[in-house]
Amino acid sequence: MAKLSFKDSLKALEADIQHANTLALDYPREKDGARVQMRLSYSPTAQFFLFLVQWTDCKLAGFLGLLRVLIYMTYADGKTTMSVYERKASIREFQAVILPSLSQLQRGVTDIDDSKQKEVCKMRYRKKDESEMSEIEIEREEECGICMEMNSKVVLPNCTHSLCIKCYRDWRGRSQSCPFCRDSLKRVDSGDLWMFLDQNDTVNLTAIARENQKRLFMYIEKLPLVVPDQVYASSPYDFHVKKTQSINAKELDLGIYDEASWHAKYKDSAYVYVGELPYDLTEGDLLAVFSQYGEVVDVNLVRDKGTGRSKRFAFVAYEDQRSTNLAVDNINGAKVLGRIIKVEHCELFRERSVLVEILANFLTMKIELPIPGGVTKIVEVPSERSSK
């Protein structure tokens, strides 16, 4: 078979990913109904080194880390964790583990097929008198015919008589015939024996399929997370967050920042409330997640003053209202570091600053003082309420 070119192998890989996505839609996760979906992605360095591997198939590019498969979750309400919370798998992991596991789930027995097979077996092997066996009769059927104990039994291949393995070894050491019918056991080895399966030894096929599905989700959850490149910057806020809190009066006087233009630029900034956060989440992690949907103006992770530990909620400010809508629609309900976070619009957080400004103006009195030359000067004097 001729070796595929890079483009042909890439098309075949994309077809396998699409087929895996189709299979994964039929197997939602039990706890939240999320479904696995995958997409092919290039690494950030692929544009510089991808031309070096054009002469071979895409497996070499995957081995070098230039190509990868990103795995995200989709929910019944249409929300996804794409570009927000994804895990990456190599091409080898996808072709050797993920795709065969999904194919095995498809070939397994479904609940409907299992129930049909049970009904057929009941109709075929039911007793003619339709009478149920008592518990004593069931125990007699399960116990050994020699030692009368309920141990695991073996079945002789010729006469199909059953006895426990301990009695078989003891009897075989003294005789070469069946203890019940005296059939010859000279040509019967231990490997020829049949194992007698009890009802407790059988496993439901649907239970096996569910266990395989859980193992697949556990394998995916152990894959490494995809961290956006901006998190690896020396300071994440240097490139993606405006340091609005650090602008002081001296910089305004020097003309480094224009106060009027700064307020005009961020007059539409809006905050979102982020709750149910993991304790070990940092400001950089919040930035990496929320900067996917717009320019972040401020990140305020609320911490305890005494211990410095996170209180598991934060406020994130965007440059415009449209970014907040995108963040709430796409990130609310997403799973970050094992927890489902809560993202909501936060108008009260913005109104608080307006109320503080109104209260400050109310507590400040303005007095006009005459100055020689016919000029009056306005002096702000704190009132008694503000001093108190």
PyMOL commands that set and color helices and strands:
alter all, ss='L'
color gray80, all
select helices_A, chain A and resi 6-24+46-53+58-63+91-107+111-125+135-142+165-172+190-192+199-201+205-221+229-232+237-240+244-246+249-254+259-265+283-293+321-331+348-362+384-387
alter helices_A, ss='H'
color red, helices_A
select strands_A, chain A and resi 35-42+67-74+87-89+153-155+162-164+194-195+270-275+296-303+310-318+335-336+339-340+342-345+364-371+375-382
alter strands_A, ss='S'
color yellow, strands_A
deselect
rebuild
show_as cartoon
